[in-house]
Amino acid sequence: EETVCLPGYGGSEACSKVRVILASEMSEEPFRAFEFDGVIGLGLEPLALQSGFSFLSMLANSPSLTQARFGYFLSNVDTVPSEISFGGHDSRRVETPLSWEPVHSPDMGYWQVKIRSISVAGKELEVCADGGCTAIADTGTSLLGVPREAMRHMHVQLARKVPGDPERVDCRHFDGPQIVVELSSGLQLKLGPEDYSRAASMKVTQNSTGRSQVFCRASLMPVEAGTPLGPKAWIFGEPVLRKYYTVYDWALHKIGFGLAVQPNDEDTTSTASVDPAGSGSSSSSGSGIVEPSDQSQQSLMRRHASSSVLATPEAPPAPAIVHI
């Protein structure tokens, strides 16, 4: 058993006793390549060995956390860190109001949602027509996970021919069809080519004619039918979680989705911290929390002031934000 403390604003901390599993020996592969010190499981309690090993359940015992929630922001640039906030969410990182979706079968322990339909370029996929598709929001998956039976069709639908014979093209900026995922509540999650495409193109040469054609392709990961989630499970990996800020409520078993506010050019060069008093001034700090410096970003901050973690003295305690 260990005491885990998460840093908050103004030097405050949220601490809780948690039970941990220690490894006395690890294999060279893959752990030699890992730079982190440990893994925190953020699944629901049924996935834990026992309730005492559920990080979220134990953290809920901390009086410093006012909400049984955590928010996740995935940055699209290396110069601005991604972050996870416990006890609420960082409203500076959300462009639109959160839309809430109930967790499907929470007794399984996954952050799983029910899918009503999925369409590509306006055409609905047959694989989900019977209402049997589900999706898991997984921060540890780098690609969009697609059921094995739908992989080939998805690749064909998302492949695009590039005119001419360019030596290099960034496919994330080349036109392509839109993927629309409609969840059980009617909420639609939309992914464009900038979200799902491989950056590098592929050149295909026909042996019979010697002619070449450049294609842009999607980055997809097959999900095997033998998983405990069933044959039609999708995985919302980085393409979804980078575009949408997500909030996970482990008490009410629901997930909130809102378009993420990604850093702009000014953010990538700023290392000033948020002023916890909400004055709008910036101060140098080693916290790594980005403080907007120009007028447009300050305007964006004011738009979120009513629910922002830039708390006034009357506002509730801010969530504990950890950069990752």
N, C-alpha and C positions, 0 to 999 in steps of 0.2 A: 504494500500500500504506500502511495506517495501523495504528497500535497502538490497540486498543480495550480499555478497562479497565472492568470492572463492579464496583460497590461491594459490599462484604460487611460482615459485622459486625466491630466492633472496629477499623474503619479499614482492614481488609484489602482487597485488590483481586485480581480475576482478570483477567489481561491476555493478549492474544494479537494476533499480526499478522494482519490481514485485508485482503483486496483489496476495493476499493470502486469503484463507478461514479459519476462526478460528472456532473451536468447543467450545461451551460454556459448553457442558456436553457430557460425553461419558459413554457407558455401561461398566460394569465390564468385560464382555466377548465380544471380546477377548482382549480389550485394556490394561487390567491389566498386561498381560504378555509381553507387548511391552516395550522395553527400549529406543526406539528412540523418538525424540521430534516431528516429523512430517513426512509427506509423500510428495515427489516431483514427480509429474507426468511428465514422459518423453515421453509421446505419442505425436503424431503430433497435430497440431493446431485444426483440426476438432473435437478432443475429448474434448477440453476445453469448459467450459460454454460460454466464450467469448474469443476473441483473447487476451485481456488483462490478462487473467488468464493462458495463455500458457507460461510455464516456459521457454521453448526453444526459443519461439519467442521474449520474453522480454529480455532474456540473449543475443540474437543476437544483441541487441542494444549497448552492451558494446564494446567500442573501443579496449579493451584489448584482445578480442578474435579474432584471425585472420581467423578462419575457423568456419563455422556453423556446427560443428561436435562434437560428444562426443564418447569416447571409453570406453569399459567396460571389465574389467578383473576380473574373479572369481577365487580366490585362492583355491587350493585343500587341504590346511592346515590352521589350526586356528592361527598358530604362525606368518604367513605372511598375512597381510590384503588384502582383495580384494580392487579394486579401480575403480573409474570412473574419466575420464579426460575430461574437457570441452575446446573447442577451438582446438581440434586435438586429437591425440592418443599417448599413451606411447609406442613407438616403441621397448623399451627394453622387452616388454611383448609379442612380436610377433615373432614367429620363421620363418614364411614363408611370402612372399609378400601377401598383401591383394587382395582378389578377390571380385569384386563388383557385387552386385545383385540389380536390381531395385525393389523399393517398389511396391507391387501389390495393386492397388486401394487405393492410398494415401488419397483420399477423405474420407475414413472411419476412418482415424486417427491412425491406427495400423501400427507397424513395421512388415508388412506382406510380404511374398515372395511367389511366385508361385512354386509349386512342379511339376516336370516332371514325376518322378517315385520314388518309394521306394522299395528296395529289402532287403530280409533277407536271408543270406547264398546263395546269388546269384539268388534267386527266387523272381520275381517281384510280389508285392502285387496287387491283382485285384482292391482293393478299389481306387487306384490312376491311373488305366489304362486308364480311360477316360479323364485324364488331369484336373480333377476337384478338386484336392487337393491343399490346401494352408497351410502355416505355419506362426505363429507369434513368433517372438523373444521376450520373456517375462522374464525380470530379476526377477520378483516376483513369478515365478513358479519353484518349486523344482524338479519336475519330467518331464519326457517326456510325453507330452499330445498326446493321440491317439483317433481318432474318435471312438465313442461308437461301431459302427458296426464292427470295425476292432480289438477291444480289445481282444476278445477270441482267434482269430487267431494269433495275435502277441504274446500272452502269451504262446500258444502252440509252436510256432516257436522258442521262445527264452528260453524255459525251457530245462534244461540239467540234465541228471541222473549223480549222483556222485557215482563212483564205491565204493564197500565196504559199511561199515556202520560207517563213521567217526562221532565222537561226535561233532566236530566243523570244519567248513571250511569257508574260506572267499571267497564268490562266485565272488567277483570282480577280483580274481586272478585265477579263474577256467575257462578253455577254453570254448568258446561259439561262436555262429555265429556272423557275422558282419552285422550291419545295414548300408545301403548305401542310402542316400537321394540325389537324383539328382535334382537340381533346374533348373529353366527355361533357364538359361544361359549356362547350362552344368556343372556348378560347383557341385562337389560331396562332401558331408559332410559324414564322416564315423565315426560310433560309435562301439566300441568293448565292450566285457563283463565288462571290467573295468569301462566303462562309464554308462551303463544302469542297471547293476545288483544290486539287494539287497545284502547287505553284508552278512546277515544271511541266511543260508540254511533252507530248510523245510523238515521234515521227514514225510512220508506218510506210514501208516500201513494198510494193507489189513485185513479187519475183517474176511474174510473167511479163510485165511491162516496164519495170524499173522505175515507175513513177512513185513519188513520195507524197504523203499527205500528213499534215500536222494536226494533231487532235489535242483537245483539252479534256481532262478526265476528272472524276470525282474521287475524293479520298473516303473510302467506305471500309468498314470492318464487318466481316460475317459473324453473325451470332448463331451458334449451333442450336439445333432444335432440341437437343438433349438437356438443355439447362433446366433448372427447377422452375423457371418462369414460363415454360411452355414453348411451343414452336413458333410463335409470332411475337417474340419480344424484340423491341428496339432498344438502343442505348443512346441517350442524349449525352454525348461526350462533349469535347471542347467546342465543336462548331455551334452547338446550341447554347452552351454555358458561357461562351464568350459574347455572344450576341445578346443574351438575356441574363440580367442579374436575377439570381434565384434566392428565395428565402424559405427556410425549412422549419416548420413548426412541429416539434416532436410531441407536444402536448395535445394539440388538436388534429394532428395527422393531416397536414395540408402543405402544399408547396405554392409559393407566390412567384409569378413571373413578371418581369418588367424589362423594357429595353435598357440595356446598360449604357452608361455614359463612359465612353472610352476616352483615354487621354488624347489631347491634341498636341501640337508642336510646342506650345508653351509649357505644358505639363511635363514633357520629356526632359526639359532642362531645369525644372524646379524641384528643389528638395526641401522647401520651407514647410513648416508644420501648420496644422489647423490651430487657430486661436480658440481655445475652449470657451472663452468668454463670449465668443460670437461677435467680436468687434470688427472682424473683417481684416484686421492687420495681420501681417505675416511675421514670423520669427524663425530664426535659424534653429534647426533641431536635428538630432540624429534619428528621429522616429521614422523617417521615410514617408510620412503621410503628406500627400501633395496638397499644397495650398495654391489655389488659382491666383495668378499675379496680374492678369490684364483685365480690362473693363468687361469684356464679354464673358469671361469666366466668373467674375464677381456677380454679374447679372444672373448667370446660371445658378450660382449659389443662393442668391436671394429668392429665386423661384422655388427652391426647395426648403426655404427657411422654416416653414410651418411644421415640417416633420423631420428636419435635419438633425444630425447628431451634433451640429454646432449649437449646443444647448445654451439657452439663457438660464439665469438662476431659477426660473419657475419651471423649466422643462424637466422631464424625467431624466434619470441617469443615462449617460451614453453607453452604447454597447462596447465591449472590449474588442478592439480591432487588432488582428494579427496579420502582418504581411507575410506572404509566402512566395 
